[in-house]
Amino acid sequence: MPLQTPEAVLRVVLPLPLPRQFDYLPPDGSEADAALVGCRVRVPFGSRELVGFIDAVGEADPAAPELRRALAVLDREPLLQGELIATLRWAARYYHAPLGEVIATALPASLRRGDALPETCIFSWALTEAGRTAVGGLRKHTSTRRLAERLVSMAVDEDTLDAEFDGWSKATRVLHKRGYAERLALPPGSAVMAIAAGHVLNPEQRIAADAVLAAREHFQPLLLEGVTGSGKTEIYLQAIADCLARGRQALVLVPEIGLTPQTLRRFRAHLGVTVHALHSGLSDNERARAWTAMARGEARVLVGTRSAIFTPLPEAGLIVIDEEHDASYKQQDGVRYHARDLALVRAKALGVPVLLGSATPSLESLQHAIGGRYAHLHLRQRAGDARQPSVRVIDVRKRVLDGGLSQEMLDAIAATLARGEQALVFKNRRGYAPVLLCYDCGWSACCTRCDASSKGMAMTVHGRGRTLICHHCGARRAVPRACPDCASLALLPQGAGTERIEDTLAKHLPDVPLLRVDRETTRHRDALEKHLATLGEHAGILVGTQMLAKGHDLPNLTLVCVVGVDEGLHSADFRAPEKLAQLLIQVAGRGGRASKAGAVLLQTHHPEHPLLGTLLGGGYRAFAALELAQREAAGFPPYGYLALLRAEAPNEMAVQEFLLEAKAEFEKASASLKDESNEPDPMLAVAIHGPLPAPMPRRAGKARLQLHLSAKQRPALQAAIGAWLPRVYALKSARKVRWSLDVDPIDLY
């Protein structure tokens, strides 16, 4: 009897924390063809169904148990192919993450669920016959009337409306409900927008723009280091316009959702094309539409946050990373990738330049530029008539503060308002106060689910003293009427957050427009943009957290008040000085960005701290030079490479057991490599420390410990992790804890 040829099977990766393929028979009526590689597939998994990705096609193992049959192949042609799937495979190897999870991270949510690719037509609005007749009868000086008058002569696409009208969405809903307007679907690429005149570049900008254009046909990382307000966006626009002229696509990453509307409006006005957006503030369908339009080559420019780095670029011409130093480009759960680093990998594979812009470059990027790996472009002067703001330190030692503000700072704010200008008060702590304290016995309100001590982590007072919230695990409870320990009524909030500062300013300056910008006030879509539009260029005060420190251009803002910088001066994290220096420079840069002179007031109890002295005396470059020397002496990045194995569980003993076994497996893997090879053991060049408590040893009721891995060479660290991690997956103790590996961590938490 002739031997039966084994049936070809689909090798599928699934969105599971398991670094392996799963074999399935092809769906009924189909064959396992190599052309299916790159397609999504729906498969049974246990008692449920999952959407996976066909990673390969091969012969079934005759010794394997009977295979289940896939339910359906979801794509007619590969959804992921070419450079993008190669980059995702690279990311899975580098971050040592299961490929199925990496692919799930890269896809918009609707595509992860198995939905079909959406239509990518452009929507526009036009008046109906009834609407044309009724225009004259609409109430004058309303947004509905203005929009109707704009639509009288022709249909207008939604991107143009977004650039021209605030609140157009609500006005179109009103017109549509009355039968006066209708939404039309146009073919992709049919929308044409008027192009606004660009600024004339100054000599420094011209040199930088020419350098970017000279690299347009090949891979070249370019670090654009420009002081705040120096016109880095103009360089981006010049480079993107050239990219469009060559028929290529451009991808622009920004660190915060709040920057996206502002960036979109400016790009649409200057480029004359539809500029797509991709970020978590959009609906699932909107994100899928933008992703698909780029994949089909219909969209030419996309602006997005971290996850936009996974957007297909079949006709790539340029990648731009704005505020490249920002920590938000690092994913802090799941697949812990860094969007900036993936941008460099993609740009190299695509053969296109990648432009990294910042007033305060990360020390890693700065070291690459100093070493010649990146082209280093400089913008040392502010654009136009703007000048760098003056900086003055206010020593508040032995001074009484009102709601966290010194009298000197209150006087400066009042003087600024009297001139018809705006002031920004920066406090990087939301809420009313960081601590609720009993003045009689010393009791403080703490979250017992966080930290290791019996007292727990302090809960922040919110809602003008009505609610306690833990900023680490989200636990909340009402403020007690009396002290739980001694029944005293002397419960008082200590310190100041943005809410308390807002109240203090409202008390001293009751008739002045006052806007607070933090997570609580910007939960809704485009909320930050609407807040800033409300203030406009009128005299007023902005109170906010680091959301206000990035990229916003407020021409009438002349005074920046930095409150409570002291918290960042004494952190144990080796990156803390870099983060604080960047934050101070960025927030100070919001002032004096137009023709009016700006001033920065820095309130501190530590005016003689070396970091402040270095920044004030020599700026960010002086700080960076000193910090790089200290990092090199300590072997910290960018002169060394790190990884963290984090683990957490309700039972601390389970975490200890797992990490101790994982550390023992590291030693075994090292010995095994040494026996198998005559080459120097790469694991000998890797140090492993721990188990060590995390900086916050308990969070959300779970004990948290870590193993630290460090090496002087990246290949040594990668080889060590690659040999070690399969052994970690095999540990029985690994099933009792939640664990994760973080390659190139940006913090130790």
For each residue, the residues with C-beta under 8 A, 3 or more apart:
1:
2:
3:
4:
5:
6: 59 60 61 62
7: 25 32 59 60
8: 26 31 32 57 58 59 60
9: 23 24 25 26 32 57 58 59 60 67
10: 23 24 25 26 32 36 41 54 57 70
11: 21 22 23 54 55 56 57 58
12: 21 22 23 24 41 43 52 53 54 55 70
13: 21 22 52 53 55 98 99 100 103
14: 18 22 43 45 50 52 53 100
15: 50 51 52 100 101 103 104 112
16: 50 98 100 101
17: 98 101
18: 14 98 100 729
19: 96 97 98 99 725 726 729
20: 98
21: 11 12 13 55 56
22: 11 12 13 14 43 45 52
23: 9 10 11 12 60 61 64 67
24: 9 10 12 41 43 67 68 69 70
25: 7 9 10 32 60 67 68 69 70
26: 8 9 10 30 31 32 36 69 70 73
27: 30 69 70 71 72 73
28: 69
29:
30: 26 27 33 73
31: 8 26
32: 7 8 9 10 25 26 36 57
33: 30 36 57
34: 37 57
35: 78
36: 10 26 32 33 39 41 54 57 73 78
37: 34 54 55 56 57 78
38: 53 54 75 78 79 80 81 85
39: 36 53 54 73 74 75 77 78 79
40: 51 52 53 54 73 74 75 79 111 114
41: 10 12 24 36 51 52 53 54 70 71 72 73 74
42: 49 50 51 52 70 71 72 74 114
43: 12 14 22 24 49 50 51 52 68 70 71
44: 48 49 68 71
45: 14 22 48 49 50
46:
47:
48: 44 45
49: 42 43 44 45 71
50: 14 15 16 42 43 45
51: 15 40 41 42 43 74 112 113 114
52: 12 13 14 15 22 40 41 42 43 100
53: 12 13 14 38 39 40 41 80 99 100 103
54: 10 11 12 36 37 38 39 40 41 57 73
55: 11 12 13 21 37 99
56: 11 21 37
57: 8 9 10 11 32 33 34 36 37 54
58: 8 9 11
59: 6 7 8 9
60: 6 7 8 9 23 25 64 67
61: 6 23 64
62: 6
63:
64: 23 60 61 67
65:
66:
67: 9 23 24 25 60 64
68: 24 25 43 44
69: 24 25 26 27 28
70: 10 12 24 25 26 27 41 42 43 73
71: 27 41 42 43 44 49
72: 27 41 42
73: 26 27 30 36 39 40 41 54 70
74: 39 40 41 42 51 114 116
75: 38 39 40 78 79
76:
77: 39
78: 35 36 37 38 39 75 81 85
79: 38 39 40 75 107 111 117
80: 38 53 84 85 88 103 106 312
81: 38 78 84 85
82: 85 86 314
83: 86 87 313 346 349 350
84: 80 81 87 88 106 310 312 313 346
85: 38 78 80 81 82 88 89
86: 82 83 89 90 349
87: 83 84 90 91 342 345 346 349
88: 80 84 85 91 92 99 102 103 106 310
89: 85 86 92 93 99
90: 86 87 93 94 345
91: 87 88 94 95 97 102 335 337 342 345
92: 88 89 95 96 97 98 99 102
93: 89 90 96
94: 90 91 718 743
95: 91 92 102 335 336 337 741 743
96: 19 92 93 721 722 725 741 743
97: 19 91 92 101 102 335 336 741
98: 13 16 17 18 19 20 92 101 102
99: 13 19 53 55 88 89 92 102 103
100: 13 14 15 16 18 52 53 103 104
101: 15 16 17 97 98 104 105 334 335
102: 88 91 92 95 97 98 99 105 106 335
103: 13 15 53 80 88 99 100 106 107
104: 15 100 101 107 112
105: 101 102 307 310 331 334 335 337
106: 80 84 88 102 103 307 310
107: 79 103 104 111 112 291 310
108: 111 112 284 287 288 291
109: 112 113 284 287 288
110: 113 115 118 284 285 287 288
111: 40 79 107 108 114 115 117 288 291
112: 15 51 104 107 108 109
113: 51 109 110
114: 40 42 51 74 111
115: 110 111 118 288
116: 74
117: 79 111 288 292 295
118: 110 115 285 288 289 292
119: 185 289
120: 188 289 292 293 296 298 299
121: 185 186 187 188
122: 157 158 159 185 186 187 188 189 190 191 274
123: 157 158 183 184 185 186
124: 155 156 157 158 183 184 186 191
125: 151 155 156 158 161 172 175 181 182 183 184
126: 151 154 155 156 181 182 184
127: 131 132 135 148 151 152 175 180 181
128: 131 132 179 180 181 182
129: 132 133
130: 133 134 179 180
131: 127 128 134 135 148 151 175 178 179 180 181
132: 127 128 129 135 152
133: 129 130
134: 130 131 137 138 148 178 180
135: 127 131 132 138 145 148 149 152
136:
137: 134
138: 134 135 142 144 145 148
139: 142 144 145
140: 145
141: 145
142: 138 139 145 146
143: 146 147 165 166 167 168 170 171
144: 138 139 147 148 171 174 175
145: 135 138 139 140 141 142 148 149
146: 142 143 149 150 165 171
147: 143 144 150 151 161 165 168 171 172 175
148: 127 131 134 135 138 144 145 151 152 175 180 181
149: 135 145 146 152
150: 146 147 156 161 164 165
151: 125 126 127 131 147 148 154 155 156 181
152: 127 132 135 148 149
153:
154: 126 151
155: 124 125 126 151 184
156: 124 125 126 150 151 160 161
157: 122 123 124 160 161 186 191 193 274
158: 122 123 124 125 161 162 168
159: 122 162 163 191 193 268 274 275
160: 156 157 163 164 191 193 268
161: 125 147 150 156 157 158 164 165 168 172
162: 158 159 165 168 261 264 265 268
163: 159 160 193 265 268 269
164: 150 160 161 168
165: 143 146 147 150 161 162 168 171
166: 143 530 533
167: 143 170 171
168: 143 147 158 161 162 164 165 171 172
169: 172 173
170: 143 167 173 174
171: 143 144 146 147 165 167 168 174 175
172: 125 147 161 168 169 175 176 181 183
173: 169 170 176 177
174: 144 170 171 177 178
175: 125 127 131 144 147 148 171 172 178 180 181
176: 172 173 179 180 181 182 183
177: 173 174
178: 131 134 174 175
179: 128 130 131 176
180: 127 128 130 131 134 148 175 176
181: 125 126 127 128 131 148 151 172 175 176
182: 125 126 128 176
183: 123 124 125 172 176
184: 123 124 125 126 155
185: 119 121 122 123
186: 121 122 123 124 157 190 191
187: 121 122 190
188: 120 121 122 293 296 298 299
189: 122 274 298
190: 122 186 187
191: 122 124 157 159 160 186 273 274
192: 272 273
193: 157 159 160 163 268 269 272 273 274
194: 272
195: 269 270 271 272
196: 269 270
197:
198: 234 237 238 270
199: 231 234 383 384
200:
201: 205 206 209 231 234 238
202: 205 206 231 381 383
203: 206 207
204: 207 208 230 378 379 380 381
205: 201 202 208 209 230 231 234 235 379 383
206: 201 202 203 209 210
207: 203 204 210 211 377
208: 204 205 211 212 224 226 235 377 378 379
209: 201 205 206 212 213 234 235 238 239
210: 206 207 213 214
211: 207 208 214 215 222 375 377
212: 208 209 215 216 222 224 235 238 239 353 355 377
213: 209 210 216 238 239 242
214: 210 211
215: 211 212 218 220 222 353 375
216: 212 213 239 242 243 246 317 318 352 353
217: 351
218: 215 351 352 353
219: 347 348 350 351 352 353 354
220: 215 353 354 375
221: 344 347 353 354 356 368 373 374 375
222: 211 212 215 353 354 355 356 374 375 377
223: 324 356 358 361 365 366 368 369 374 375 376 377
224: 208 212 232 235 355 356 357 358 377 379
225: 358 359 361 366 369 376 377 378 379
226: 208 230 231 232 357 358 359 377 378 379 380
227: 230 359 379 380 381 382 388 589
228: 359 382 585 586 588 589 590 593
229: 382 383 386 553 589 592 593
230: 204 205 226 227 359 379 380 381 382 383
231: 199 201 202 205 226 234 235 379 382 383 384
232: 224 226 235 236 322 357 359 379
233: 236 237 263 266 322
234: 198 199 201 205 209 231 237 238 383
235: 205 208 209 212 224 231 232 238 239 355 357 377 379
236: 232 233 239 240 252 320 322 355 357
237: 198 233 234 240 241 266 267 270 271
238: 198 201 209 212 213 234 235 241 242
239: 209 212 213 216 235 236 242 243 250 318 320 353 355
240: 236 237 243 244 250 252 267 271 301 318 320
241: 237 238 244 245 270 271
242: 213 216 238 239 245 246
243: 216 239 240 246 248 249 250 317 318
244: 240 241 247 248 250 271 273 300 301
245: 241 242
246: 216 242 243 317
247: 244 315
248: 243 244 300 315 316 317 318 352
249: 243 294 297 299 300 301 302 313 314 315 316 317
250: 239 240 243 244 300 301 302 317 318 319 320
251: 294 302 304 308 309 311 313 316 318 319 320 343
252: 236 240 263 267 301 302 303 304 319 320 322
253: 303 304 305 306 308 309 319 320 321 322 329 339 340 343
254: 259 260 263 303 304 305 322 323 551
255: 259 305 306 322 323 326 328 329 550
256: 259 260 305 326 328 547 550 551
257: 260 279 280 281 305
258: 261 262 522 528 529 547 550 552
259: 254 255 256 262 263 322 550 551 552
260: 254 256 257 263 264 277 279 281 303 304 305
261: 162 258 264 265 526 529
262: 258 259 265 266 529 551 552 553
263: 233 252 254 259 260 266 267 303 322 551
264: 162 260 261 267 268 275 277 303
265: 162 163 261 262 268 269
266: 233 237 262 263 269 270
267: 237 240 252 263 264 270 271 275 301 303
268: 159 160 162 163 193 264 265 271 272 273 274 275
269: 163 193 195 196 265 266
270: 195 196 198 237 241 266 267
271: 195 237 240 241 244 267 268 275 301
272: 192 193 194 195 268
273: 191 192 193 244 268 300 301
274: 122 157 159 189 191 193 268 299 300 301
275: 159 264 267 268 271 301 302 303
276: 290 293 294 299 301 302 303
277: 260 264 282 286 290 302 303 304
278: 282 287 290 291 302 303 304 305 307 308 311
279: 257 260 282 287 304 305 307 308
280: 257 305 307
281: 257 260 525 526
282: 277 278 279 286 287 290
283: 286 287
284: 108 109 110 287 288
285: 110 118 288 289
286: 277 282 283 289 290
287: 108 109 110 278 279 282 283 284 290 291
288: 108 109 110 111 115 117 118 284 285 291 292
289: 118 119 120 285 286 292 293
290: 276 277 278 282 286 287 293 294 299 302 304 311
291: 107 108 111 278 287 288 294 295 311 312
292: 117 118 120 288 289 295 296
293: 120 188 276 289 290 296 298 299
294: 249 251 276 290 291 297 298 299 302 311 312 313
295: 117 291 292 311 312 314
296: 120 188 292 293 299 314
297: 249 294 314 315
298: 120 188 189 293 294
299: 120 188 249 274 276 290 293 294 296 302
300: 244 248 249 250 273 274
301: 240 244 249 250 252 267 271 273 274 275 276
302: 249 250 251 252 275 276 277 278 290 294 299 308 311
303: 252 253 254 260 263 264 267 275 276 277 278 308
304: 251 252 253 254 260 277 278 279 290 307 308 311
305: 253 254 255 256 257 260 278 279 280 308 328
306: 253 255 309 328 329 330 331 339
307: 105 106 278 279 280 304 310 339
308: 251 253 278 279 302 303 304 305 311 339
309: 251 253 306 339 342 343 346
310: 84 88 105 106 107 307 342
311: 251 278 290 291 294 295 302 304 308
312: 80 84 291 294 295
313: 83 84 249 251 294 316 319 346 350
314: 82 249 295 296 297
315: 247 248 249 297
316: 248 249 251 313 319 346 350 352
317: 216 243 246 248 249 250 352
318: 216 239 240 243 248 250 251 352 353 354 355
319: 250 251 252 253 313 316 343 346 347 352 353 354 355
320: 236 239 240 250 251 252 253 354 355 357
321: 253 324 329 339 340 343 354 355 356 357
322: 232 233 236 252 253 254 255 259 263 357 358 551
323: 254 255 326 357 358 550 551 586
324: 223 321 329 340 356 357 358 361 362 365
325: 358 360 361 362 365 582
326: 255 256 323 329 550
327: 330 579 746 747
328: 255 256 305 306
329: 253 255 306 321 324 326 338 339 340
330: 306 327 336 337 338 339 746
331: 105 306 334 335 336 337 338 339
332: 336
333: 336 740
334: 101 105 331
335: 91 95 97 101 102 105 331
336: 95 97 330 331 332 333 740 741 742 743 745
337: 91 95 105 330 331 341 342
338: 329 330 331 341 342 744 746
339: 253 306 307 308 309 321 329 330 331 342 343
340: 253 321 324 329 343 344 356 362 365
341: 337 338 344 345 744
342: 87 91 309 310 337 338 339 345 346
343: 251 253 309 319 321 339 340 346 347 354
344: 221 340 341 347 348 354
345: 87 90 91 341 342 348 349
346: 83 84 87 309 313 316 319 342 343 349 350
347: 219 221 319 343 344 350 351 352 353 354
348: 219 344 345 351
349: 83 86 87 345 346
350: 83 219 313 316 346 347
351: 217 218 219 347 348
352: 216 218 219 248 316 317 318 319 347
353: 212 215 216 218 219 220 221 222 239 318 319 347
354: 219 220 221 222 318 319 320 321 343 344 347
355: 212 222 224 235 236 239 318 319 320 321
356: 221 222 223 224 321 324 340 361 365 374
357: 224 226 232 235 236 320 321 322 323 324
358: 223 224 225 226 322 323 324 325 361 362 365
359: 225 226 227 228 230 232 585 586 589 620
360: 325 581 582 585 586 620
361: 223 225 324 325 356 358 365 366 369 624
362: 324 325 340 358 365 366 578
363: 366 367 578 624 627 628 631 637 638
364: 367 368 637 638
365: 223 324 325 340 356 358 361 362 368 369 374
366: 223 225 361 362 363 369 370 624 628
367: 363 364 370 371 628 638 639
368: 221 223 364 365 371 373 374 638
369: 223 225 361 365 366 372 373 374 375 376
370: 366 367 376
371: 367 368
372: 369
373: 221 368 369
374: 221 222 223 356 365 368 369
375: 211 215 220 221 222 223 369
376: 223 225 369 370
377: 207 208 211 212 222 223 224 225 226 235
378: 204 208 225 226
379: 204 205 208 224 225 226 227 230 231 232 235
380: 204 226 227 230
381: 202 204 227 230
382: 227 228 229 230 231 386 387 388 593
383: 199 202 205 229 230 231 234 386
384: 199 231 594 595
385: 594 595
386: 229 382 383 592 593 594 595
387: 382 592 597 598
388: 227 382 592 598
389: 560 588 589 591 592 597 598 599 600
390: 597 598 599 600
391: 588 599 600 602 616
392: 599 600 601 602
393: 602 604 607 612 616
394: 406 408 409 601 602 603 604
395: 399 604 605 607
396: 399 401 406 603 604 605
397: 605 607
398:
399: 395 396 406 407
400:
401: 396 404 405 406 496
402: 405 406 407 410 504 508
403: 496 500 501 503 504 505 507
404: 401 427 495 496 500 501 504 563 564
405: 401 402 409 410 425 496 501 504 505 561 563 603
406: 394 396 399 401 402 409 410 603
407: 399 402 410 411
408: 394 411 412 601
409: 394 405 406 412 413 561 563 601 603
410: 402 405 406 407 413 414 508
411: 407 408 414 415
412: 408 409 415 416 423 559 561 599 601
413: 409 410 416 417 423 425 505 509 541 559 561
414: 410 411 417 418 508 509
415: 411 412 418 419
416: 412 413 419 421 422 423 558 559
417: 413 414 420 421 423 509 512 539 540 541
418: 414 415
419: 415 416 539 558
420: 417 539 556
421: 416 417 539 556 557 558 559 596
422: 416 535 537 538 539 540 541 542 554 556 557 558 559
423: 412 413 416 417 540 541 542 557 558 559 560 561
424: 541 542 543 544 548 554 557 559 560 561 587 590 591
425: 405 413 501 505 541 542 543 544 561 563
426: 544 545 546 548 549 560 561 562 563 587
427: 404 496 497 498 501 543 544 545 563 564
428: 545 546 564 567 568 583
429: 434 460 495 496 497 498 545 564 567
430: 460 471 497 498 499 518 519 520 545
431: 434 460 461 462 469 471 497 498 499
432: 460 461 462 463 464 465 493 496 497 499 500 503
433: 436 460 461 465 493 494 495 496 497 500
434: 429 431 458 460 461 494 495 497
435: 444 445 458 460 461 493 494 495
436: 433 444 445 459 461 468 479 491 492 493 494
437: 442 443 444 491 492 493 494
438: 441 442 443 444 483 485 486 488 490 491
439: 488 490 491 492
440: 483 486 488 490
441: 438 483 485 486 488
442: 437 438
443: 437 438 483 484 485 486
444: 435 436 437 438 455 458
445: 435 436 458 459 461 468 479 480
446: 451 455 456 457 458 459
447: 450 451 456 457 458 459 470 472 473 475
448: 454 455 456
449: 456 470 473 475 698 699 700 701
450: 447 456 457 470 472 473 475 696 698 699 700
451: 446 447 455 456 457 696 697 698 699
452: 693 697 698 703
453: 456
454: 448
455: 444 446 448 451
456: 446 447 448 449 450 451 453
457: 446 447 450 451 470 472 696
458: 434 435 444 445 446 447
459: 436 445 446 447 468 469 470 475 477
460: 429 430 431 432 433 434 435 468 469 470 471 497
461: 431 432 433 434 435 436 445 465 467 468 479 493 497
462: 431 432 466 467 468 469 499 520
463: 432 466 467 499
464: 432 499 503
465: 432 433 461 479 493
466: 462 463 478 479
467: 461 462 463 476 477 478 479
468: 436 445 459 460 461 462 476 477 478 479
469: 431 459 460 462 474 475 476
470: 447 449 450 457 459 460 473 474 475 476
471: 430 431 460
472: 447 450 457 696 699 700
473: 447 449 450 470 699 700 701
474: 469 470 700
475: 447 449 450 459 469 470 700
476: 467 468 469 470
477: 459 467 468
478: 466 467 468
479: 436 445 461 465 466 467 468 491
480: 445 483 484 491
481: 489
482: 487 488 489 491
483: 438 440 441 443 480 486 487 488 489 490 491
484: 443 480
485: 438 441 443
486: 438 440 441 443 483
487: 482 483
488: 438 439 440 441 482 483 491
489: 481 482 483
490: 438 439 440 483
491: 436 437 438 439 479 480 482 483 488
492: 436 437 439
493: 432 433 435 436 437 461 465 500
494: 433 434 435 436 437
495: 404 429 433 434 435 564
496: 401 403 404 405 427 429 432 433 500 501 504 563 564
497: 427 429 430 431 432 433 434 460 461 500 501
498: 427 429 430 431 501 502 516 518 543 544 545
499: 430 431 432 462 463 464 502 503 516
500: 403 404 432 433 493 496 497 503 504
501: 403 404 405 425 427 496 497 498 504 505 543 563
502: 498 499 505 506 514 516 543
503: 403 432 464 499 500 506 507
504: 402 403 404 405 496 500 501 507 508
505: 403 405 413 425 501 502 508 509 512 514 541 543
506: 502 503 509 510 514
507: 403 503 504 510
508: 402 410 414 504 505
509: 413 414 417 505 506 512 514 541
510: 506 507
511:
512: 417 505 509 539 540 541
513: 534 535 538 539 540 541
514: 502 505 506 509 540 541 543
515: 521 531 532 534 535 540 541 542 543
516: 498 499 502 521 543 544
517: 521 522 528 531 542 543 544 545 547 548
518: 430 498 521 522 544 545 547
519: 430 522 523 545 547
520: 430 462 523
521: 515 516 517 518 527 531
522: 258 517 518 519 527 528 531 547
523: 519 520 527
524: 527
525: 281
526: 261 281 529 530
527: 521 522 523 524 530 531
528: 258 517 522 531 532 547
529: 258 261 262 526 532 533
530: 166 526 527 533 534
531: 515 517 521 522 527 528 534 535
532: 515 528 529 535 552 554
533: 166 529 530 536
534: 513 515 530 531
535: 422 513 515 531 532 538 540 542
536: 533
537: 422 555 556
538: 422 513 535 556
539: 417 419 420 421 422 512 513 556
540: 417 422 423 512 513 514 515 535
541: 413 417 422 423 424 425 505 509 512 513 514 515
542: 422 423 424 425 515 517 535 548 554 557
543: 424 425 427 498 501 502 505 514 515 516 517
544: 424 425 426 427 498 516 517 518 547 548
545: 426 427 428 429 430 498 517 518 519 548
546: 426 428 549 550 583 587
547: 256 258 517 518 519 522 528 544 550
548: 424 426 517 542 544 545 552 587 590
549: 426 546 583 586 587 590
550: 255 256 258 259 323 326 546 547 586
551: 254 256 259 262 263 322 323
552: 258 259 262 532 548 590
553: 229 262 593
554: 422 424 532 542 557 590 593
555: 537 593 594 596
556: 420 421 422 537 538 539 594 596
557: 421 422 423 424 542 554 560 590 591 592 593 598
558: 416 419 421 422 423 591 592 596 597 598 599
559: 412 413 416 421 422 423 424 591 598 599 600 601
560: 389 423 424 426 557 587 588 590 591 598 599 600 601
561: 405 409 412 413 423 424 425 426 600 601 603
562: 426 565 584 587 588 600 601 602 603
563: 404 405 409 425 426 427 496 501 603
564: 404 427 428 429 495 496 567 603
565: 562 568 569 580 584 602 603 604 612
566: 569 570 604 605 606
567: 428 429 564 570
568: 428 565 571 576 579 580 583
569: 565 566 580 606 609 611 612
570: 566 567
571: 568 576
572: 576 695
573: 576 695 747 748
574: 631 634 636
575: 578 579 746 747
576: 568 571 572 573 579 580
577: 580 581 611 623 627
578: 362 363 575 581 582 627
579: 327 568 575 576 582 583
580: 565 568 569 576 577 583 584 611
581: 360 577 578 584 585 611 615 620 623 624 627
582: 325 360 578 579 585 586 620
583: 428 546 549 568 579 580 586 587
584: 562 565 580 581 587 588 602 615
585: 228 359 360 581 582 588 589 615 619 620
586: 228 323 359 360 549 550 582 583 589 590
587: 424 426 546 548 549 560 562 583 584 590
588: 228 389 391 560 562 584 585 591 600
589: 227 228 229 359 389 585 586 593
590: 228 424 548 549 552 554 557 560 586 587 593
591: 389 424 557 558 559 560 588 598 599 600
592: 229 386 387 388 389 557 558 596 597 598 599
593: 228 229 382 386 553 554 555 557 589 590 598
594: 384 385 386 555 556
595: 384 385 386
596: 421 555 556 558 592
597: 387 389 390 558 592
598: 387 388 389 390 557 558 559 560 591 592 593
599: 389 390 391 392 412 558 559 560 591 592
600: 389 390 391 392 559 560 561 562 588 591
601: 392 394 408 409 412 559 560 561 562
602: 391 392 393 394 562 565 584 612
603: 394 396 405 406 409 561 562 563 564 565
604: 393 394 395 396 565 566 607 609 612
605: 395 396 397 566
606: 566 569 609 612
607: 393 395 397 604 612
608: 612 613
609: 569 604 606 612 613
610: 613 614
611: 569 577 580 581 614 615 623
612: 393 565 569 602 604 606 607 608 609 615 616
613: 608 609 610 616 617
614: 610 611 617 618 622 623 626
615: 581 584 585 611 612 618 619 620 622 623
616: 391 393 612 613
617: 613 614 622
618: 614 615 621 622 623
619: 585 615 622 623
620: 359 360 581 582 585 615 623 624
621: 618 624 625
622: 614 615 617 618 619 625 626
623: 577 581 611 614 615 618 619 620 626 627
624: 361 363 366 581 620 621 627 628
625: 621 622 628 629
626: 614 622 623 629 630
627: 363 577 578 581 623 624 630 631
628: 363 366 367 624 625 631 632 638
629: 625 626 632 633
630: 626 627 633 634
631: 363 574 627 628 634 635 636 637 638 639
632: 628 629 635 639
633: 629 630
634: 574 630 631
635: 631 632 639 640 710 712
636: 574 631 639 640 642
637: 363 364 631 640 641 642 744
638: 363 364 367 368 628 631
639: 367 631 632 635 636 712
640: 635 636 637 710 711 712
641: 637 710 711 712 713 714 717 744
642: 636 637 708 709 710 717 744 745
643: 708 709 710 717 721 741 742 743 744 745
644: 706 707 708 709 741 742 745 748
645: 659 662 706 707 709 728 739 740 741
646: 694 704 705 706 739 740 741 742
647: 655 658 659 704 705 706 737 738 739 740
648: 655 699 702 703 704 705 737 738 739
649: 652 654 655 658 702 703 736 737 738
650: 654 701 702 703
651: 654 655 703 736
652: 649 655 656 703 705
653: 656 657
654: 649 650 651 657 658 733 736 737
655: 647 648 649 651 652 658 659 691 703 704 705 737
656: 652 653 659 660 691 705
657: 653 654 660 661 733 736
658: 647 649 654 655 661 662 731 733 734 736 737 739
659: 645 647 655 656 662 663 690 691 705 706 707
660: 656 657 663 664 691
661: 657 658 664 665 731 733
662: 645 658 659 665 666 707 724 727 728 731 734
663: 659 660 666 667 688 690 691 707
664: 660 661 667 668
665: 661 662 668 669 724 727 728 731
666: 662 663 669 670 683 688 720 724
667: 663 664 670 671
668: 664 665 671 672 727
669: 665 666 672 673 683 720 723 724 727
670: 666 667 673 674 681 683 684 720 723
671: 667 668 674 675
672: 668 669 675 676 723
673: 669 670 676 677 681 682 683 723
674: 670 671 677 681 683 684
675: 671 672
676: 672 673
677: 673 674 681
678:
679:
680: 684 685
681: 670 673 674 677 684 685
682: 673 685 686 715 716 719 720
683: 666 669 670 673 674 686 716 719 720 723 724
684: 670 674 680 681
685: 680 681 682 711 712 713 716 720
686: 682 683 709 710 711 716 717 720
687: 709 710 711
688: 663 666 707 708 709
689: 692 707 708 710
690: 659 663 705 706 707 708
691: 655 656 659 660 663 705 706 707
692: 689 705 706 707 708
693: 452 697 704 705 706
694: 646 697 699 704 705 706 748 749
695: 572 573 748 749
696: 450 451 457 472 699 704 749
697: 451 452 693 694 703 704 705
698: 449 450 451 452 701 702 703 704
699: 449 450 451 472 473 648 694 696 702 704
700: 449 450 472 473 474 475
701: 449 473 650 698
702: 648 649 650 698 699 738
703: 452 648 649 650 651 652 655 697 698
704: 646 647 648 655 693 694 696 697 698 699
705: 646 647 648 652 655 656 659 690 691 692 693 694 697
706: 644 645 646 647 659 690 691 692 693 694 748
707: 644 645 659 662 663 688 689 690 691 692
708: 642 643 644 688 689 690 692
709: 642 643 644 645 686 687 688 717 720 721
710: 635 640 641 642 643 686 687 689 717
711: 640 641 685 686 687 714 716 717 720
712: 635 639 640 641 685 716
713: 641 685 716 717
714: 641 711 717 718
715: 682 718 719
716: 682 683 685 686 711 712 713 719 720
717: 641 642 643 686 709 710 711 713 714 720 721 743
718: 94 714 715 721 722
719: 682 683 715 716 722 723
720: 666 669 670 682 683 685 686 709 711 716 717 723 724
721: 96 643 709 717 718 724 725 741 743
722: 96 718 719 725
723: 669 670 672 673 683 719 720 726
724: 662 665 666 669 683 720 721 727 728
725: 19 96 721 722 728 729 741
726: 19 723 729 730
727: 662 665 668 669 724 730 731
728: 645 662 665 724 725 731 734 739
729: 18 19 725 726 734
730: 726 727 734
731: 658 661 662 665 727 728 734
732: 735 736
733: 654 657 658 661 736 737
734: 658 662 728 729 730 731 737 739
735: 732
736: 649 651 654 657 658 732 733
737: 647 648 649 654 655 658 733 734
738: 647 648 649 702
739: 645 646 647 648 658 728 734
740: 333 336 645 646 647
741: 95 96 97 336 643 644 645 646 721 725
742: 336 643 644 646 745
743: 94 95 96 336 643 717 721
744: 338 341 637 641 642 643
745: 336 642 643 644 742 748
746: 327 330 338 575
747: 327 573 575
748: 573 644 694 695 706 745
749: 694 695 696
